[in-house]
Amino acid sequence: MYYTADFIHYSVIACTIAINSISVGISQGLTSYSALNAINRQPSARNDIFRTILIGMTLIETVAILALLIVILLLVKTPAHDAFFAALSEVGIACAMSITGLVIGIASSIPAQVACNAIARQPLFSHKIFGFMLMTQVLIQTPIISGLIVSLFIQTQALHAIFLCDSLRLIASGLCVGLGSIGPAIGLSLFSRAAINGMGKNPQAYHKLLSFTFISEAIIETPIIFCLIIAMILLFIIPHPTAENWLDGVIFIAAGLCTGLGTLGTGISSGATGSTACTQIAENPDEYSILSRTSMLAQGVIETVVIYSVLLSFLMILFK
């Protein structure tokens, strides 16, 4: 069909903004619900809770704002009616922004929800809980930045795609980043929930939880870096094809899926391990040293699984 390219192009635009908007809307509703419950429980802390929900919901909306930026750029640069492979390549943008935005939008609301309840429990400790919430929300949202960067590169290269393998290569890079954000985002949200809950139960453990958070969340986020590396290899290292070879495109998709899905279990498991350590540190702060060392050792071993996926993806790309 003559307008197939237009159909794909505008479908990418619709999916990108719709999925991110749905995610943000649900997240802000859940955050508001938690804030109202917290105010009902501790009316004297309503001002601190209101400030927390206001900033928290603003940060959650960042996901939709970044999606809107990509959508505007797509509207400005529309492929020609007969540029089918250019439009098909933009599916990679939908993968990078929609999958990432859906998960990050929901996950980034968890620190705000838990912070409202923690402030209701410890109103005199609200400033430190608020600051901790901001830090964890920003860390949870880092994968959407990777999705944004990859999307911008895909859009630039999509206009020059003339073969199917080229389009599949760009889709693979978007899939790699999009799928690769799911596990770490869930893991980071699990960790932040446990850490903020721990502060609400035992404010004296704040400094120990804070230092543990910097290291542990950096470990949980490591798979995102690996996904970004594979995505960049797919975008820039592979030579531009001079003839059609759809088998190369299949290999690119396989490489992107391998690394993207390879981070799923790792991110969740690493976050669950760290969250359990946070709970124990809050209950037994005197055992911080052994708990933190054991958790970081376990997380380090868990993270090695991602290396196998990255290595296999690299070998598939290298020896295609």
C-alpha positions in Angstrom: 0.0 0.0 0.0 1.2 3.5 -0.9 0.5 4.9 2.6 2.0 2.0 4.6 5.0 4.1 5.6 2.6 6.9 6.9 0.6 4.3 8.8 3.7 2.9 10.6 5.1 6.4 11.3 1.9 7.7 12.9 1.3 4.5 14.7 4.8 4.9 16.3 3.9 8.4 17.4 0.5 7.3 18.8 2.0 4.3 20.7 4.9 6.4 22.1 2.8 9.1 23.6 -0.2 7.0 24.6 1.7 4.3 26.5 3.8 6.8 28.4 0.8 8.9 29.2 -1.1 5.8 30.6 1.9 4.9 32.7 2.3 8.4 34.1 -1.5 8.7 34.8 -1.7 5.4 36.7 1.5 6.3 38.7 0.2 9.7 39.7 -3.1 8.3 40.7 -1.4 5.7 42.9 0.8 8.4 44.4 -2.2 10.6 45.2 -4.0 7.7 46.8 -1.0 7.0 49.1 -0.7 10.7 50.0 -4.3 11.0 51.0 -4.1 7.9 53.2 -0.9 9.3 54.8 -2.6 12.6 55.5 -5.6 10.8 57.0 -3.2 8.9 59.3 -1.1 11.9 60.3 -2.9 15.2 59.7 -0.1 17.2 61.4 2.3 16.2 58.6 0.0 17.3 55.7 2.3 20.1 54.6 5.4 17.8 54.3 3.3 15.1 52.6 1.9 17.6 50.2 5.4 18.8 49.2 6.5 15.2 48.8 3.6 14.3 46.5 4.0 17.5 44.5 7.6 17.0 43.7 7.2 13.3 43.3 4.4 13.6 40.8 6.4 16.2 38.9 9.3 13.8 38.6 7.0 11.0 37.4 5.7 13.3 34.7 9.2 13.6 33.3 8.6 10.3 31.5 5.7 11.7 29.5 7.6 15.0 28.8 10.5 13.1 27.2 8.1 11.0 25.2 6.4 14.2 24.0 9.8 15.5 22.9 10.4 12.5 20.8 6.9 12.7 19.3 7.4 16.3 18.3 10.7 15.4 16.6 9.0 12.6 14.7 6.2 15.0 13.6 8.8 17.5 12.3 10.7 14.8 10.4 8.2 12.6 8.6 9.5 10.0 6.1 8.4 10.2 2.5 5.3 8.2 1.5 7.4 5.6 -0.2 10.1 5.4 2.4 8.8 2.1 3.9 12.1 1.0 5.5 12.6 4.5 7.1 9.2 4.3 8.7 9.8 0.7 9.8 13.0 1.7 11.5 11.0 4.0 13.7 9.5 1.0 15.4 12.8 0.9 17.3 11.9 4.3 18.8 8.6 3.0 19.9 10.4 0.0 21.6 13.0 2.2 23.3 10.5 4.8 24.6 7.3 2.9 25.1 8.7 -0.2 26.9 11.0 1.9 29.0 8.4 4.6 29.7 5.8 2.1 30.7 8.0 0.4 33.3 9.8 3.6 34.5 6.6 5.5 34.9 5.1 2.9 37.3 8.4 2.1 39.1 9.3 5.8 39.8 6.0 6.2 41.7 6.9 3.7 44.3 9.4 5.9 46.2 6.9 8.7 46.3 4.1 6.4 47.6 6.3 4.9 50.3 7.8 8.3 51.3 4.3 9.6 52.1 3.6 6.7 54.4 7.1 7.0 56.0 6.6 10.7 56.7 3.2 9.9 58.3 5.1 7.5 60.5 8.0 9.8 61.2 6.9 13.4 60.7 10.0 14.8 62.4 12.2 13.0 59.9 10.4 14.2 56.8 13.2 16.3 55.3 15.6 13.4 55.1 12.9 11.0 53.8 12.0 13.6 51.2 15.6 14.0 50.0 16.1 10.2 49.9 12.9 9.9 47.8 14.3 12.4 45.3 17.5 10.6 44.9 15.9 7.2 44.4 13.4 8.5 41.9 16.1 10.1 39.8 18.1 6.9 39.8 15.0 4.9 38.8 14.4 7.2 35.8 18.0 6.9 34.3 16.9 4.2 31.9 14.5 6.6 30.1 17.5 8.8 29.3 19.2 5.8 27.6 15.9 5.3 25.7 15.9 8.9 24.7 19.5 8.9 23.4 19.0 5.7 21.4 15.7 7.1 20.0 17.4 10.2 18.8 20.1 8.2 17.0 17.5 5.8 15.5 15.6 8.8 14.1 18.7 10.2 12.5 19.7 6.9 10.9 16.1 5.8 9.9 15.9 8.4 7.2 18.8 6.6 5.4 17.5 3.1 5.8 17.0 1.4 2.4 17.2 -2.3 3.2 15.2 -4.5 5.6 18.4 -5.5 7.5 19.0 -1.8 8.2 15.5 -1.4 9.7 15.9 -4.5 11.8 19.2 -3.3 13.1 17.6 -0.1 14.3 14.6 -1.9 15.8 17.1 -4.3 17.6 18.8 -1.3 19.2 15.5 0.0 20.5 14.4 -3.4 21.7 17.7 -3.9 23.6 17.3 -0.7 25.6 13.6 -1.0 26.1 13.6 -4.6 27.3 16.8 -4.0 29.2 15.2 -1.4 31.4 12.5 -3.7 32.8 14.5 -5.8 35.2 16.7 -2.9 36.6 13.7 -0.6 37.0 11.8 -3.2 39.0 14.9 -4.0 41.0 15.5 -0.3 41.8 11.8 0.2 42.8 12.0 -2.8 45.2 15.2 -1.5 46.7 13.8 2.1 47.2 10.6 0.8 48.8 12.6 -1.3 51.3 15.0 1.5 52.1 12.4 4.2 52.6 10.3 1.8 54.7 13.4 1.1 56.8 13.8 4.8 57.4 10.2 5.2 58.5 10.6 2.3 61.0 14.1 3.3 62.3 15.3 6.8 61.5 18.6 6.1 63.4 19.6 3.8 60.5 19.4 6.6 57.9 23.2 7.2 57.4 23.9 3.5 57.0 21.0 3.0 54.6 22.1 6.1 52.6 25.7 4.8 52.1 24.4 1.3 51.2 22.0 2.8 48.7 24.7 4.5 46.7 26.6 1.3 46.1 23.7 -1.1 45.8 21.7 0.9 43.3 24.8 1.4 41.2 25.1 -2.3 41.0 21.4 -2.8 40.2 21.8 -0.2 37.3 24.8 -1.9 35.8 22.8 -4.0 33.2 21.4 -0.8 31.7 24.9 0.2 30.8 25.5 -3.1 29.1 22.3 -2.7 27.1 23.3 0.8 26.0 26.7 -0.6 24.9 25.1 -3.2 22.7 22.6 -0.7 21.3 25.4 1.6 20.4 27.3 -1.2 18.7 24.2 -1.9 16.6 23.8 1.8 15.8 27.4 2.7 14.9 29.9 -0.3 14.6 28.0 -2.2 11.9 28.9 -1.1 8.4 26.2 0.3 6.2 24.8 -2.6 4.0 25.3 -2.4 0.2 22.9 -5.2 -0.6 19.8 -6.7 1.0 20.5 -9.6 3.5 17.5 -10.2 5.7 19.4 -12.9 7.7 21.7 -10.2 9.1 18.6 -8.4 10.3 17.4 -11.5 12.1 20.8 -11.8 13.8 20.6 -8.1 14.9 17.2 -8.7 16.4 18.5 -11.9 18.2 21.4 -9.9 19.6 19.2 -7.1 20.9 16.7 -9.6 22.5 19.6 -11.6 24.0 21.0 -8.7 26.0 17.6 -7.0 26.7 16.0 -10.1 28.1 19.3 -11.2 29.8 19.0 -8.3 32.2 15.4 -9.2 33.3 16.1 -11.7 36.0 19.4 -10.1 37.0 17.8 -6.7 37.7 14.9 -8.1 39.7 17.1 -10.5 41.7 19.7 -7.9 42.5 17.0 -5.5 43.6 15.3 -8.1 45.8 18.7 -9.0 47.4 19.4 -5.3 48.2 15.9 -4.7 49.5 16.2 -7.6 51.9 19.5 -6.2 53.1 17.9 -2.8 53.6 15.1 -4.3 55.8 17.6 -6.1 57.9 19.9 -3.1 58.3 16.9 -1.0 59.5 16.1 -3.7 62.0 19.7 -4.5 63.1 21.8 -1.5 62.3 24.7 -2.9 64.4 25.1 -5.7 61.8 25.4 -3.2 59.0 29.0 -4.3 58.0 28.2 -8.0 57.5 24.8 -7.3 56.0 26.1 -4.8 53.4 29.1 -6.9 52.5 27.0 -10.1 52.0 24.5 -8.2 49.9 27.0 -6.6 47.7 28.8 -9.9 47.2 25.6 -11.6 46.2 24.6 -8.8 43.9 28.0 -8.9 42.2 27.6 -12.6 41.5 24.1 -12.1 40.2 25.3 -9.3 37.9 27.8 -11.6 36.2 25.0 -13.4 34.4 24.5 -10.3 32.2 28.0 -10.6 30.9 27.1 -14.0 29.3 24.2 -12.3 27.4 26.4 -9.4 26.3 29.2 -11.6 25.2 26.8 -13.8 23.1 25.2 -10.7 21.6 28.7 -9.3 20.7 29.7 -12.6 19.1 26.5 -12.8 17.0 27.1 -9.3 15.7 30.9 -9.9 15.1 30.6 -13.2 13.3 27.3 -12.7 11.4 
